[in-house]
Amino acid sequence: MSDAAIPALALTIKTGEAVAARRFITIAGSYPANDGDNAVGVTRAPAASGEYTAVDVLGLVAVEASGAIAVGDAVMAEDDGRAKKLAGNEVAVARAFEAATAAGDIILVMMIPN
């Protein structure tokens, strides 16, 4: 795990559901509806539904992985907000700057604006 995140831009977003820290969320403040859907950024802290939370939308940010990810892999968001190696024609939301070996690892990714 790395704490060397360098966010370039953070927004405050009202959550549409309870969200965990270091997870991808949409502009609507919820986790993506399906694996591979677009996400606007990564939460800095957990928040209950209807609360406001800081979301890193650009820069090098820390996110929780759902499994193995290699350095340099394109990353997509799962429906629970965790990072996963890009599969098929899904939306790449970031690129891995650190490797994950197991679910729950926190890695640095560079956000890709979409």
N, C-alpha and C positions, 0 to 999 in steps of 0.2 A: 504494500500500500504506500502511496505517496501523498504527501500533503503539500506538494510543490505547485499547486494549481495557480494559474495566472489568468483569471478571467479578465476579458477585455470589456465586456458589457454585461450588466445584470439588470433585469427588470423585476418589478414587484408584480406578481400575478395572483389574483384571487383564485383559490382552488375550488374545483367543482366536485371534489371527493377528497377523502383523507389521503395524503401522500407521504411517502417516506423520504428521508434525506438521500441525496446522491442518486436520484432517479430521473429519467427523462419524463417530461410532461408536455402536453400540447398547449397551444395558446389559450385554450378553454380551461386550463388548470387541472386537467385530468390525465391519467395515463392514456397512452394510445389505445384505441379500441381494438386493434389487432396487431399482432407481431408485424413489424416492418412498416407500420404507419409513420407518418411524419411526427416529429417532436420539435418544439421550439427551443428547449434548453433543459438544464439539469437543476434540480432543487438543491439548495444549500442546507436546508433544515426540514424536519418533518412539519406537517401542518394538517389540521383538521379541515374538514369540508367547510368552505365559506371563509376560511382565514386567508390572509395574504402571506405570501412567502417569496423570498428572493430566489430568482432563477437565473443562472448563468447561461447566456445565449450565444456568446462569442468568446473565443479564447481557449486556453488549456484548462480543462475542468476535470474534477474527480467524479467518477460515476461507478456504481456497483455493477459488476459483471454477473451474467447468468451462467457462465461456464468458460471454457478455454477460449482465449483470444490472443493472437500473436501481435507483436509490435508491427505496426504498419497496416494491420487489417482494417478494412472499412467496417464500420459498426452501424447496426440498426437498433432501434428501440423495440423491446418486447412489450406485450400488453400489460406487464406489471412495472414497466419503466426501467427495467434493468437492461444493460448493454449486452448485445449478442453479435457474433461475427455475421456480417452481411450474407444473406442467402438469396439466391435467385434475383428477381427484379424488384426487390424491396427498396425502400428509401434509405440511402446512407445519410446518417445524421452526424457522424463523427469519424475520426481516424485514430486508432490506438497508438499512443506514445509509450505505453507500458503493456506488459503481458499480464494476462490473467490465467491462472491454472485451474481455478475452481470457482463454483458459484459462491458469491459473497465477497470475492476479491474486489478491492477498490483500486481502480486504475485511472491514469490520466488519459484523456482523449482531447483531440482538437476538434471543436465544433465545426460543422460544415453548414453554412447558411442555406436554407431551403425556402 
